[in-house]
């Protein structure tokens, strides 16, 4: 190969991550002003590189996108657990759990009905598609909540709902994939859920206690951040090998780690560790959504009616779930209920599960990634609406500022970020 062509090849190779990182940071910053989630910008950038201009062949990422997506999900759930405070979790858990279970259950059922009658799938396969599309995404909800002015209890409720929903989706897809006949549907789900939950809870709590004891010994040393990342990945691997989902273990691992008694020892080192984890998560998450956009496919005309029906089913499920569970969400106002309805974005977990189903069930499900991509884009539009509606009026922002002109909402977000780091580091 001539030297010029060799250099040109590597120039393009490194131009891709360079452009991706710059775009991801710019999109994240602009999302605070435009209220457009950065995931939408990243997806459209991937679409421009792939299906539109064909600059990057989708086949290049065919075998790696599932791994990238799962890695991003592991990191996001661990970080989500670190952000939670136990007393807030206990206070809001019942409402969030009920909303998550009812909304996910209704979504799975209604999407299953649509796919059964419009696409002529069996009930199990229809419910399998519903499970992939039925959960809100923490990879969208958690960053979006940082840019939305809402009560703390509402943010905790939405965080718990999306995290628990992702776990439900993973467990349901895992159980349905292994079920051979409709006569074993109930028993298969019960056995699968029980095994996954028990393994993940025991592992998450045990790993949290153990790493909380060992972390002070390594926090101030070189490569401690890499060691912490290795422990996070090890918890997931052990959970999977032991018969659990691994993802619930990550959430409980982070929750346990941030809520154990604190010692006034390695505050600065712990904050640096959290900063490293947050930036690495941002990198992996951004790369995944760009790659997902590159691999996006235009859904065929024969699936237009089913996808419209599925989107309507998801909206109806959300509305019914809020109506049935509104009594369990404390202090909820009409504005809060509207925000809860609009925050139904699908994201990383939807794409990952769609790819896993295609891998497990074969060519009959080749349409599912394109359908999942469509659902992700459309449901994120509702997040934009929620962010715009929740934005304070200029005079309200000015009134909530301190003497130096810093909005109180910004101070609260900065305080929340500091608490997240402090939960691990103090």
C-alpha positions, -999 to 999 in steps of 0.1 A, spaced: 0 0 0 14 34 -9 24 56 20 0 84 10 -30 59 10 -18 44 43 -17 79 60 -50 88 44 -65 57 58 -54 64 94 -63 100 90 -99 90 84 -97 64 112 -87 90 139 -109 117 124 -140 97 133 -134 96 171 -121 132 170 -153 145 154 -174 123 177 -159 136 209 -161 172 198 -197 168 187 -207 149 219 -194 177 241 -209 205 220 -242 186 218 -242 182 256 -235 218 262 -261 230 236 -287 207 251 -288 229 282 -299 258 260 -319 242 233 -334 215 255 -328 189 227 -313 158 243 -277 152 230 -288 116 221 -309 130 192 -279 150 178 -256 119 181 -282 97 164 -286 121 135 -248 125 132 -246 87 129 -274 87 103 -255 113 83 -223 92 83 -241 60 75 -274 57 57 -272 93 41 -236 97 29 -223 61 33 -190 74 47 -189 45 71 -201 10 64 -226 -3 90 -211 -38 87 -179 -25 104 -197 -23 137 -221 -53 132 -204 -75 158 -193 -48 183 -224 -26 188 -240 -50 212 -209 -51 234 -206 -13 233 -242 -8 243 -240 -33 272 -208 -16 284 -226 18 284 -255 3 302 -233 -12 329 -216 22 335 -248 42 335 -266 19 360 -236 20 383 -235 57 382 -273 59 387 -269 39 418 -242 62 431 -265 92 426 -293 77 448 -296 83 485 -311 55 506 -336 76 525 -349 91 492 -350 57 476 -370 43 506 -394 72 505 -401 71 468 -395 34 460 -431 22 463 -445 48 439 -416 44 414 -417 6 416 -455 5 411 -453 30 382 -424 11 366 -441 -23 369 -475 -12 357 -462 10 328 -438 -17 316 -464 -45 320 -490 -25 300 -465 -16 274 -454 -52 269 -490 -64 267 -503 -37 243 -473 -40 220 -477 -78 221 -513 -74 210 -503 -51 181 -475 -74 169 -497 -105 173 -525 -92 152 -507 -69 127 -475 -88 123 -489 -123 130 -463 -133 156 -469 -158 183 -479 -144 217 -445 -151 232 -427 -134 203 -451 -105 204 -445 -101 241 -407 -104 234 -409 -74 211 -430 -56 237 -403 -62 263 -376 -48 241 -396 -16 234 -414 -13 268 -389 3 291 -379 39 295 -342 45 292 -320 57 320 -294 67 295 -317 94 284 -337 101 316 -307 107 338 -289 133 317 -323 150 308 -331 154 345 -299 174 350 -313 200 326 -349 200 339 -362 221 368 -383 197 388 -389 187 424 -363 164 439 -389 137 447 -400 137 410 -364 133 398 -358 104 422 -391 88 410 -381 91 374 -346 78 381 -358 48 399 -385 41 373 -361 41 344 -335 21 362 -360 -5 374 -377 -5 340 -344 -14 323 -339 -42 347 -374 -55 341 -368 -53 303 -335 -73 305 -350 -99 328 -382 -103 307 -363 -106 274 -339 -131 290 -368 -152 303 -389 -151 271 -360 -160 249 -356 -193 267 -394 -202 268 -403 -228 242 -441 -229 246 -469 -208 259 -478 -234 286 -445 -225 304 -449 -187 301 -459 -179 337 -436 -204 354 -407 -194 331 -411 -157 340 -414 -164 377 -384 -187 378 -363 -164 357 -371 -133 377 -366 -149 410 -332 -163 401 -320 -130 386 -332 -108 414 -318 -130 442 -284 -134 426 -281 -97 417 -292 -83 451 -268 -106 470 -240 -98 447 -246 -60 446 -248 -57 484 -219 -80 490 -197 -62 464 -207 -28 478 -196 -37 514 -164 -54 502 -153 -26 479 -162 1 505 -137 -16 528 -110 -20 502 -114 13 483 -96 36 509 -65 14 505 -63 21 468 -80 55 462 -49 76 465 -26 53 444 -18 54 407 -43 38 383 -69 36 411 -95 48 386 -88 19 363 -90 -5 392 -124 9 401 -136 4 365 -123 -32 366 -143 -39 398 -175 -25 381 -170 -47 351 -162 -77 374 -195 -73 393 -214 -75 360 -194 -106 348 -199 -124 381 -236 -117 381 -240 -131 345 -219 -162 352 -238 -168 385 -272 -168 367 -283 -132 373 -287 -103 349 -257 -84 362 -274 -51 355 -295 -50 387 -263 -59 406 -246 -28 392 -274 -6 404 -274 -21 438 -236 -20 439 -236 17 433 -264 23 457 -247 3 485 -214 19 479 -227 55 482 -248 49 513 -225 31 536 -211 50 566 -185 76 554 -151 83 568 -134 117 564 -104 103 546 -101 103 509 -125 129 497 -104 144 470 -94 110 455 -129 98 455 -141 129 437 -114 123 410 -125 87 407 -161 97 401 -150 123 375 -131 97 356 -161 73 357 -185 100 345 -162 110 316 -156 74 305 -194 67 307 -200 98 285 -175 86 260 -189 51 257 -225 63 256 -218 89 229 -199 64 208 -228 39 210 -255 63 199 -234 75 169 -228 39 159 -265 31 163 -272 60 139 -247 46 114 -264 12 115 -299 27 113 -322 13 86 -352 28 69 -382 8 80 -400 -8 51 -435 4 41 -451 -29 53 -441 -19 89 -454 17 89 -488 8 102 -475 -15 129 -449 10 141 -476 37 143 -498 13 163 -469 5 186 -462 41 193 -498 47 201 -498 16 224 -468 30 243 -485 63 248 -518 46 260 -498 24 284 -480 54 299 -513 73 303 -531 43 319 -501 36 342 -501 72 355 -539 71 360 -537 38 379 -507 47 401 -511 84 407 -522 78 443 -488 62 451 -467 91 440 -465 116 468 -469 154 465 -477 150 428 -493 180 411 -509 182 376 -477 197 362 -457 169 378 -481 143 362 -476 159 328 -439 157 332 -441 121 342 -462 114 311 -437 131 288 -407 114 302 -411 81 284 -379 81 262 -365 48 248 -328 47 243 -298 25 249 -315 -5 265 -341 -6 236 -314 -8 210 -293 -33 229 -323 -57 235 -334 -54 199 -300 -65 187 -299 -93 212 -333 -106 201 -322 -106 164 -291 -125 174 -311 -151 194 -342 -155 171 -327 -149 136 -339 -134 104 -376 -132 113 -367 -103 136 -344 -84 112 -369 -55 112 -367 -50 149 -335 -27 150 -351 -3 125 -383 -3 145 -364 3 178 -345 32 162 -378 48 151 -393 43 186 -361 59 202 -363 90 180 -400 96 183 -401 91 221 -372 115 226 -393 142 210 -415 140 241 -384 146 262 -378 178 243 -413 189 250 -409 181 287 -376 200 289 -392 231 273 -423 230 295 -402 226 326 -379 255 318 -384 284 341 -394 317 328 -365 343 327 -380 363 356 -384 332 377 -347 323 371 -337 358 380 -357 357 412 -341 324 423 -305 337 418 -282 345 447 -262 377 451 -238 368 424 -265 360 398 -261 322 399 -295 305 395 -306 284 425 -315 255 402 -279 254 390 -266 255 425 -289 225 433 -276 205 404 -240 213 413 -247 203 449 -263 170 437 -232 163 416 -210 170 447 -231 147 468 -228 119 442 -190 122 444 -191 126 482 -212 94 486 -182 75 473 -154 96 484 -161 109 519 
